[in-house]
Amino acid sequence: MSNEIAFFAYLLEKYAEYKNENTADVLAKWEQSNLIEYIIQMYPMYHTERIENAFADIDRKM
């Protein structure tokens, strides 16, 4: 598993926890918003900053 995919899974779980939602529901929302590839491509930035910054960026994109 690549670092990007491992971090994506971690981010998905933490974001779902942050939103108090089921991970499957969050993943479905990200798919509907065409965010999955974007989030994976943002790995270089997301994994070096506070996770809340990633959450805020994802919220802006939704």
Buried (B, 14 or more C-beta within 10 A) or exposed (E): EEEBEEBBEEBBEBBBEBBEEEBEEBBEBBEEEEBEEEBBEBBEEBBEEEBEEBBEBBEEEE
